[in-house]
Amino acid sequence: MNILKRAVLCYKNLNIFKKIMGIFVCLFVIPMCILTLSFYMGINKDVELEMRNYYELITNQHVSGINSKIDTFNRMAISIITDKNVQESLSRDYKSIYIDIDNTKAISAIMAVYFSLSNSVELNRVEIFPIKEDFPSDGQYLIHISELEEEILDLYRPFNKAEDLAVRWLSQESSDSKLYILKPIMDMYNSSRHLELLGFLKVELDKLRFFEMNHSNNMADYGMFIINELQEPVYQYFSNEHIEKRYGGIYDHSAFLNQQKKDNFISVQKDLKIKGWKLIYVFPKNIIDYKVRDTVVMLVTLTMAIIAILSIVTVIFSKRFSNRFSQLLKKMKSVKEGNLDIEMDIKGNDEVAVAERNFYEMIVKLKKLILENYVQKIAKNEAEFRALQMQINPHFLYNALETINAIASVYDCEEIGMISQKMGQIMRYSLKLGSNEFVTIEDELEHVHNYITIQNYRFDNKIGFECEIEKGMENCYILKFIFQPIVENAVLHGLEGANREFAVKITVGMCDEDILVVIKDNGIGIKPERIDYINRILMGFEADIIENRQSIGISNVNSRIKLSYGDKYGLRLKSEYGVGTRAEIRIPLKDEFESREVNIDGAAGCG
């Protein structure tokens, strides 16, 4: 289990190229080699079976030929020893030389007839050895018993055994070129129960011709053995010197089988019609290799070619695939080090291309965000600079207004005192800018009320003002100076050409968990093309090139809201020419703690 875990861990630590090559070797190369080996073993087994069947057929044909010869010569031997004339001649008592000569001539004539009728190239001699020592010999067919080998006579002593009737086949040794058929001649016509031995029949055959086979078959390498009942070789033949060198000197059958197994030879054995004799063929298994060699060479070549081609393709693909990842990692490292100016040549739509494309899009967005943040900081600085430009030494003006209010009280000028008082409150409200950028909605509305009061002294109370705020929202914190510029713009533009009492209404409420402030007037309104142009500027679709003072105030309010709260929030205008204008301000609602923080991400909240 630990070895498996180590292998899995080792695989995980490999790079992509090595992983792909490892998978290729495990899932293709090794199975391909196993299949090739299995196919080779299957072919080898089929060819071996085919060769075995072929050698079985050859062996059966050879055995059939030998058995036919055995039957032929057995019949000839039986015919000779059972011939009535031969039996009478061998059993007769010889009292005169003339009778002896006549019997000898009769038997020789009979033997000559059988010899000629056999018409066999294997037959060398046919001899009869009469048991009677005084039986005359002709030197050709009738031979004196004393010339018969003593070891042959020992095979038949005592002469009354039942197996004496059987035909015996003998061969002195495998190197001897002669094969013998022996048969005792018994008195078949004797009326007594005891069979009398009359002599022996000996047939001499040419061993090489007797056991030879038709060598026109396609067996190139083989060996052939004839062994007797004692497991001794009677005859052996080898197709070449290699096989003769291996098996020629082995006469013990068990040793032969051991040598055959050791040398990877295959044998086929068949019984002959001579009791205990066997015909054995041996052939080397490398013949099978010769048969399948061309197929195996072709198979191995084809397999190696396929593996080589696929290996090259896999290596090329893996290198290109891993190189793409390596290049992507290098670019990521470059971005990590702060270099955003990278070039990417993206081709295709595979997973790597998708990853590269997403990474490139992320870099583009990152660069855009950095640029926007930089631009926003510049815009905020410019807005604050413009706001400061409008404050002409606020401390000095505040002190001057307090002096005017005091003089007006001395001379009983109520209107001048009221104006200076409201101006002082406006200036005091402005002085809070340095300490905190966020104020409550209640403070912002009071600032607007002070502004309307002063303007009514200017326009003879022609401006009506109304506030409507949702309960509990008075202490919500918002960005300072976002109501007054819009009200100021409404007063300056709405009163122009107005033929009715001018009124401004501010409504503060909640909308989708955000604060929604609506500043509505019933002034002359704004023409459609103009209102569309202003809204496009406020949404950032047009360059901010508004040059009149009042419109600059609206644009500054919108920019400050977006800088503080994000692009989701800001100012939108709706207007119907001749009816009036509606300004909507949307800002988020957050807790009081965040609202009191003075930073670019400040937010409004309820206290």
C-alpha positions in Angstrom: 0.0 0.0 0.0 2.9 2.4 0.8 4.5 1.6 -2.5 1.3 2.5 -4.3 1.0 5.8 -2.4 4.6 6.6 -3.2 4.0 5.8 -6.9 0.9 8.1 -6.9 2.8 10.9 -5.2 5.7 10.5 -7.6 3.3 10.7 -10.5 1.7 13.8 -9.2 5.1 15.5 -8.9 6.0 14.8 -12.6 5.6 17.6 -15.2 2.9 17.3 -17.9 5.2 15.9 -20.5 6.4 13.1 -18.3 2.8 12.4 -17.2 1.6 12.1 -20.8 4.5 9.9 -21.8 3.9 7.7 -18.7 0.3 7.3 -19.6 1.2 6.5 -23.2 3.7 3.8 -22.1 1.2 2.3 -19.6 -1.9 2.4 -21.8 -0.4 1.7 -25.2 3.2 0.5 -25.4 2.9 -2.2 -22.7 -0.5 -3.5 -23.8 0.7 -3.5 -27.4 3.8 -5.5 -26.5 1.6 -8.0 -24.5 -0.8 -8.4 -27.4 2.1 -8.9 -29.8 3.6 -11.6 -27.5 0.2 -13.2 -27.1 -0.3 -13.2 -30.8 3.1 -14.7 -31.4 2.5 -17.4 -28.8 -0.9 -18.2 -30.4 0.7 -18.4 -33.9 3.5 -20.5 -32.5 1.0 -22.9 -30.9 -1.1 -23.2 -34.0 2.0 -23.9 -36.2 3.3 -26.4 -33.6 -0.1 -28.2 -33.8 0.0 -28.1 -37.5 3.5 -29.5 -37.6 2.6 -32.2 -35.2 -0.3 -33.2 -37.4 1.9 -33.2 -40.4 4.5 -35.4 -38.7 1.8 -37.7 -37.4 0.7 -38.1 -41.0 4.2 -38.8 -42.3 4.8 -41.2 -39.4 1.5 -43.0 -40.1 2.4 -43.4 -43.8 5.8 -44.8 -43.0 4.5 -47.2 -40.3 1.8 -48.3 -42.8 4.5 -49.1 -45.4 6.7 -51.0 -42.9 3.7 -53.0 -41.5 2.7 -53.9 -45.0 6.2 -55.4 -45.6 6.1 -57.1 -42.2 2.8 -58.8 -43.2 4.2 -59.8 -46.6 7.3 -61.5 -45.2 5.4 -63.1 -42.3 3.0 -64.6 -44.8 5.9 -65.8 -46.9 7.6 -67.4 -43.9 4.4 -69.1 -42.8 3.8 -70.3 -46.4 7.2 -71.9 -46.6 7.2 -73.7 -43.3 3.6 -75.0 -43.8 4.3 -76.1 -47.3 3.4 -79.8 -47.5 6.4 -80.8 -49.7 8.8 -78.9 -47.4 7.2 -80.7 -44.4 7.5 -84.2 -46.0 11.0 -83.6 -47.2 12.2 -82.5 -43.8 10.4 -85.3 -41.9 11.5 -88.1 -44.2 14.2 -90.7 -43.2 17.1 -90.7 -45.7 18.4 -94.2 -46.5 20.0 -93.7 -49.9 21.9 -90.8 -51.4 19.6 -90.6 -54.3 16.6 -90.0 -52.1 18.6 -87.3 -50.3 19.5 -85.6 -53.5 15.9 -85.7 -54.7 14.6 -84.2 -51.5 17.2 -81.5 -51.6 16.3 -80.6 -55.1 12.6 -80.5 -54.3 13.1 -78.1 -51.3 15.5 -75.9 -53.3 13.0 -75.8 -56.2 10.2 -74.8 -53.7 12.4 -72.1 -52.1 13.4 -70.7 -55.4 9.8 -70.4 -56.4 9.0 -68.4 -53.2 12.1 -66.3 -53.6 11.1 -65.4 -57.1 7.5 -64.8 -56.2 8.3 -62.4 -53.4 9.7 -59.9 -56.0 11.1 -57.7 -53.2 14.3 -55.7 -53.3 14.5 -56.0 -49.5 14.9 -59.8 -49.7 18.5 -61.0 -49.6 18.3 -64.7 -48.8 15.9 -67.5 -47.7 17.5 -70.4 -45.8 16.3 -73.6 -44.1 18.3 -75.3 -41.5 17.2 -78.9 -41.1 17.4 -80.2 -37.5 18.8 -83.5 -38.8 22.5 -83.4 -39.0 22.7 -85.9 -41.9 20.3 -83.8 -44.1 22.1 -82.9 -47.3 22.9 -79.2 -48.0 22.8 -77.4 -51.3 24.7 -74.4 -50.1 22.0 -72.0 -51.2 18.7 -72.7 -49.6 19.4 -75.8 -47.4 22.2 -75.1 -44.8 23.6 -77.5 -42.3 22.2 -76.8 -38.8 25.8 -76.4 -37.5 26.0 -73.1 -39.4 23.1 -71.5 -37.6 24.2 -69.1 -34.9 24.2 -70.6 -31.4 22.5 -67.5 -29.9 19.6 -68.1 -32.3 19.2 -71.6 -31.1 19.3 -70.4 -27.5 16.2 -68.4 -28.2 14.2 -71.6 -28.9 15.5 -74.0 -26.3 13.6 -76.0 -25.1 11.9 -76.6 -28.5 8.5 -77.4 -27.1 7.4 -73.9 -26.1 4.1 -72.6 -27.4 5.7 -69.4 -28.6 7.9 -71.4 -30.9 5.2 -71.1 -33.5 5.6 -67.3 -33.6 7.8 -65.5 -36.1 10.8 -63.7 -34.6 12.4 -60.6 -36.1 16.0 -60.0 -35.2 18.7 -57.4 -35.8 22.1 -57.8 -34.4 22.8 -54.0 -33.9 21.7 -50.7 -35.5 24.9 -50.5 -37.6 24.3 -53.9 -39.1 22.7 -53.7 -42.5 20.8 -57.0 -42.2 17.4 -57.8 -40.7 16.4 -61.4 -40.0 13.1 -63.3 -39.8 13.4 -66.6 -37.8 10.8 -69.3 -37.6 11.1 -72.9 -36.2 9.7 -75.5 -38.6 7.5 -77.9 -36.7 6.0 -81.2 -38.0 2.5 -79.9 -38.8 1.3 -83.3 -40.2 2.5 -85.5 -37.4 -0.5 -87.3 -35.8 1.0 -87.3 -32.4 0.2 -84.6 -29.9 3.9 -83.7 -29.5 5.1 -81.4 -32.2 8.5 -82.4 -33.6 11.0 -79.8 -34.6 12.1 -80.3 -38.2 14.4 -77.3 -38.6 14.5 -73.5 -38.8 13.6 -70.9 -41.4 15.8 -67.9 -41.7 15.0 -65.0 -44.0 17.6 -62.3 -44.5 16.4 -58.8 -45.4 18.2 -55.6 -46.4 17.5 -53.4 -43.4 18.1 -50.1 -45.1 15.7 -50.9 -47.9 13.2 -52.4 -45.5 12.9 -49.4 -43.3 13.6 -46.7 -45.8 11.0 -44.0 -46.4 10.1 -41.7 -49.3 12.4 -38.7 -48.6 10.6 -36.5 -51.1 8.5 -35.0 -48.3 9.3 -31.5 -47.0 10.9 -32.6 -43.7 14.3 -30.9 -43.7 15.5 -31.7 -40.2 14.4 -35.0 -38.6 15.7 -38.2 -37.1 14.1 -41.7 -37.3 14.6 -44.6 -34.9 13.4 -48.2 -34.9 13.7 -49.7 -31.4 13.0 -53.3 -30.4 11.2 -54.7 -27.3 14.4 -54.2 -25.3 14.4 -50.5 -26.1 17.5 -51.0 -28.2 17.9 -49.2 -31.6 17.4 -51.5 -34.5 17.7 -48.8 -37.2 18.3 -45.1 -37.2 18.4 -42.4 -39.8 19.3 -38.7 -39.6 18.6 -36.1 -42.2 21.7 -34.0 -41.3 24.9 -34.1 -39.3 23.5 -31.9 -36.6 20.8 -34.3 -35.5 23.1 -37.3 -36.0 25.7 -35.6 -33.7 23.0 -35.1 -31.1 21.3 -38.6 -31.2 23.5 -40.9 -33.2 25.4 -42.3 -30.2 22.4 -42.7 -27.9 21.2 -46.3 -27.7 19.4 -46.2 -24.3 15.8 -45.1 -25.0 15.4 -43.2 -21.7 18.6 -41.3 -22.4 17.3 -40.5 -25.8 14.1 -39.0 -24.4 16.0 -36.9 -21.9 18.3 -35.6 -24.7 15.3 -34.9 -26.8 13.6 -32.9 -24.0 16.9 -31.1 -23.2 17.4 -30.1 -26.8 13.8 -28.9 -27.3 12.9 -31.6 -29.8 9.5 -33.1 -30.4 8.9 -36.8 -31.0 6.2 -38.9 -32.6 6.0 -42.6 -31.7 4.0 -45.4 -33.4 3.9 -49.2 -32.7 4.9 -51.6 -35.5 3.4 -55.1 -36.1 6.5 -56.6 -34.6 5.8 -57.2 -30.9 7.5 -54.5 -28.8 9.0 -52.6 -31.8 8.4 -48.9 -32.3 9.0 -46.3 -34.9 10.1 -42.9 -33.5 10.4 -39.6 -35.4 12.1 -36.6 -33.8 12.2 -33.1 -35.2 13.5 -29.9 -33.7 11.1 -27.2 -32.5 13.1 -24.6 -34.3 11.4 -25.7 -37.4 8.3 -24.0 -36.0 10.3 -20.9 -35.5 11.3 -21.1 -39.2 7.7 -21.4 -40.2 6.5 -18.4 -38.1 9.7 -16.4 -38.6 8.4 -14.3 -41.5 5.1 -13.7 -39.7 6.8 -12.8 -36.5 9.3 -10.5 -38.2 6.4 -8.8 -40.0 4.4 -8.6 -36.8 7.2 -7.2 -34.7 8.2 -4.8 -37.4 4.7 -3.5 -37.8 4.3 -3.2 -34.0 7.6 -1.4 -33.6 6.7 0.9 -36.5 3.3 1.7 -34.9 4.9 2.3 -31.5 7.6 4.4 -33.0 5.2 6.6 -35.0 2.8 7.0 -32.2 5.7 7.7 -29.8 7.0 10.4 -32.1 3.5 11.9 -32.4 3.0 11.7 -28.7 6.3 13.3 -27.9 5.6 16.1 -30.4 2.1 16.6 -29.0 3.3 16.4 -25.4 6.2 18.8 -26.0 3.9 21.3 -27.7 1.2 20.9 -25.0 3.7 21.2 -22.1 5.5 24.1 -23.8 2.2 26.0 -24.1 1.7 25.5 -20.3 5.3 26.5 -19.7 4.9 29.7 -21.7 1.6 30.5 -19.8 3.4 29.9 -16.5 6.2 32.2 -17.5 3.8 34.9 -18.4 2.0 34.5 -15.1 5.3 34.8 -13.3 6.0 38.0 -15.3 2.7 39.4 -14.3 3.3 38.4 -10.7 6.5 40.5 -10.9 4.5 43.5 -12.1 4.9 43.3 -15.8 1.5 43.8 -17.4 2.7 44.5 -20.9 2.7 41.0 -22.2 1.9 39.7 -25.6 -0.1 36.5 -26.2 -0.5 34.6 -29.5 -3.6 32.6 -28.8 -4.5 29.9 -31.4 -7.2 27.3 -31.2 -10.1 26.7 -28.8 -8.8 23.9 -26.6 -8.5 24.1 -22.8 -5.0 25.6 -22.9 -6.2 28.3 -25.4 -9.2 29.0 -23.2 -6.9 29.4 -20.2 -4.6 31.7 -22.1 -7.5 33.7 -23.4 -9.0 34.0 -19.9 -5.7 35.0 -18.5 -5.2 37.6 -21.2 -8.7 39.0 -20.6 -7.9 39.1 -16.8 -4.7 41.1 -17.6 -6.7 43.5 -19.8 -9.3 44.0 -17.1 -6.6 44.4 -14.5 -4.9 47.1 -16.5 -8.2 48.8 -17.1 -9.0 48.8 -13.4 -5.6 50.2 -12.5 -6.0 52.9 -15.1 -9.6 53.6 -13.9 -8.4 53.8 -10.4 -5.6 56.2 -11.4 -8.0 58.3 -13.4 -10.6 58.3 -10.6 -7.9 59.6 -8.2 -7.0 62.3 -10.6 -10.7 63.2 -11.1 -11.3 63.3 -7.4 -8.4 65.6 -6.9 -9.6 67.8 -9.6 -13.1 67.9 -8.1 -11.8 68.7 -4.7 -9.6 71.4 -6.3 -12.6 72.9 -8.0 -14.6 72.8 -4.7 -11.7 74.6 -3.0 -11.5 77.2 -5.7 -15.1 78.1 -4.9 -14.2 78.7 -1.3 -12.6 82.1 -1.2 -10.9 82.0 2.2 -14.0 80.6 4.1 -12.7 81.6 7.5 -12.3 85.2 6.5 -15.8 85.2 4.9 -17.4 83.6 7.9 -15.8 86.2 10.2 -16.9 89.1 7.9 -20.5 87.8 7.8 -20.6 87.7 11.6 -19.5 91.3 11.6 -22.3 92.2 9.1 -24.8 90.4 11.3 -23.7 92.4 14.4 -23.9 95.8 12.6 -27.4 94.9 11.2 -28.6 94.2 14.7 -27.3 97.5 15.9 -29.0 99.4 13.2 -32.1 97.2 13.3 -31.8 95.8 9.7 -33.5 92.5 10.1 -33.2 91.3 6.5 -29.5 92.0 6.3 -29.0 90.2 9.6 -31.0 87.2 8.4 -29.0 87.0 5.2 -25.7 87.3 7.0 -26.8 84.7 9.5 -27.8 82.1 6.9 -24.6 82.8 5.0 -22.6 82.2 8.2 -24.3 78.9 8.7 -23.5 78.0 5.1 -19.9 78.9 5.6 -19.7 77.0 8.9 -21.2 74.0 7.2 -18.5 74.3 4.5 -15.8 74.4 7.1 -16.7 70.8 8.1 -15.2 69.6 4.8 -11.8 69.3 6.2 -12.8 67.2 9.2 -15.5 64.9 7.7 -16.7 64.3 4.2 -20.0 62.7 5.3 -22.9 64.3 7.1 -26.4 63.3 8.1 -29.4 63.8 5.7 -30.8 66.2 8.2 -27.7 68.4 8.1 -27.6 68.3 4.3 -31.3 69.4 4.1 -30.7 72.2 6.6 -27.9 73.5 4.3 -30.3 73.4 1.3 -32.9 75.3 3.4 -30.4 78.0 4.3 -29.6 78.3 0.6 -33.3 78.6 -0.4 -33.8 81.3 2.3 -31.1 83.5 0.9 -32.4 83.0 -2.6 -35.9 84.0 -1.6 -34.5 87.3 -0.3 -33.1 87.7 -3.8 -36.2 86.6 -5.8 -38.8 88.1 -3.5 -40.0 84.8 -2.0 -40.8 83.2 -5.4 -39.2 79.9 -4.5 -41.3 77.3 -2.7 -39.4 74.6 -0.8 -40.7 71.3 0.6 -39.0 68.3 2.2 -40.4 64.8 2.7 -38.2 62.2 4.4 -39.0 58.6 5.4 -39.2 58.1 9.1 -35.9 57.1 10.7 -33.7 58.3 7.9 -32.8 61.7 9.3 -29.6 60.4 10.8 -28.5 58.4 7.8 -25.0 59.6 6.6 -24.4 60.7 3.1 -21.8 62.5 1.1 -21.7 66.2 1.8 -22.8 68.8 -0.8 -24.8 66.6 -3.1 -28.2 68.2 -2.7 -27.4 72.0 -2.8 -25.7 72.0 -6.3 -28.8 70.3 -7.9 -31.2 72.6 -6.1 -29.1 75.6 -7.2 -29.2 74.4 -10.8 -33.0 74.0 -10.5 -33.4 77.5 -9.2 -31.2 79.2 -11.7 -32.7 77.4 -14.7 -36.2 76.8 -13.5 -37.1 80.4 -12.7 -36.2 81.5 -16.3 -39.4 82.2 -18.1 -41.6 80.6 -15.4 -45.1 82.0 -15.4 -46.2 80.3 -12.2 -44.9 80.0 -8.6 -41.7 78.0 -8.7 -41.4 75.1 -6.2 -38.7 72.6 -5.3 -39.4 69.3 -3.5 -36.9 66.9 -2.0 -38.1 63.3 -1.2 -35.8 60.9 0.7 -36.7 57.2 0.9 -35.5 53.6 0.5 -35.4 51.7 -2.8 -34.0 48.1 -3.0 -31.9 48.6 0.2 -30.4 51.8 -1.3 -31.1 55.5 -0.4 -33.1 57.2 -3.2 -33.2 61.0 -3.2 -35.6 62.7 -5.6 -35.2 66.5 -6.2 -38.1 67.7 -8.3 -39.0 71.2 -9.6 -41.8 72.6 -11.7 -39.6 75.0 -13.7 -39.3 75.4 -17.4 -37.5 72.0 -17.9 -34.8 70.9 -20.3 -35.1 70.1 -23.9 -34.9 66.3 -24.8 -31.7 66.5 -26.9 -30.0 68.5 -24.0 -31.2 66.1 -21.3 -30.0 63.1 -23.3 -26.6 64.6 -23.8 -26.3 65.4 -20.1 -27.3 61.9 -19.0 -24.8 60.3 -21.5 -22.1 62.5 -19.9 -23.3 61.4 -16.4 -23.2 57.7 -17.5 -19.7 58.1 -19.0 -20.7 57.6 -22.6 -19.6 61.2 -23.6 -16.6 63.2 -22.6 -17.2 65.7 -19.8 -17.0 69.0 -21.7 -19.8 70.8 -19.9 -18.5 74.3 -19.5 -21.3 76.4 -17.8 -21.0 76.7 -14.0 -24.3 75.2 -13.1 -23.8 72.0 -15.2 -20.3 71.7 -13.8 -21.8 71.4 -10.4 -24.1 68.6 -11.4 -21.2 66.8 -13.1 -19.1 67.2 -9.9 -21.8 65.7 -7.7 -22.1 62.7 -10.0 -18.3 62.2 -10.1 -18.0 62.4 -6.3 -20.8 59.9 -5.8 -19.2 57.4 -8.2 -15.7 57.9 -6.7 -17.1 57.3 -3.2 -19.6 54.5 -3.8 -18.8 53.0 -7.2 -20.1 53.1 -10.8 -23.4 51.5 -9.7 -24.5 54.7 -8.0 -24.8 58.3 -9.2 -27.1 60.9 -10.5 -29.7 60.7 -13.3 -31.9 63.5 -14.7 -35.4 63.3 -16.2 -37.1 66.3 -17.6 -40.2 67.4 -19.7 -39.7 70.7 -21.4 -42.3 73.2 -20.0 -43.3 70.9 -17.1 -40.3 70.5 -14.9 -37.2 68.5 -14.0 -36.6 65.4 -11.8 -33.1 64.5 -10.4 -32.6 61.1 -8.9 -29.7 60.3 -6.6 -29.0 56.7 -5.6 -26.4 55.9 -2.9 -25.9 52.8 -0.7 -27.1 52.5 2.9 -24.3 51.4 5.3 -23.6 51.5 9.0 -22.7 54.6 10.9 -19.1 53.6 11.5 -18.3 53.3 7.8 -20.0 56.6 7.2 -17.7 58.5 9.5 -14.5 57.2 7.8 -12.9 59.8 5.6 -11.6 57.9 2.5 -12.3 57.3 -1.1 -14.5 54.3 -0.3 -16.6 56.1 2.3 -20.4 55.3 2.4 -23.6 56.7 3.8 -25.3 55.2 6.8 -27.9 55.8 9.4 -26.8 56.9 12.9 
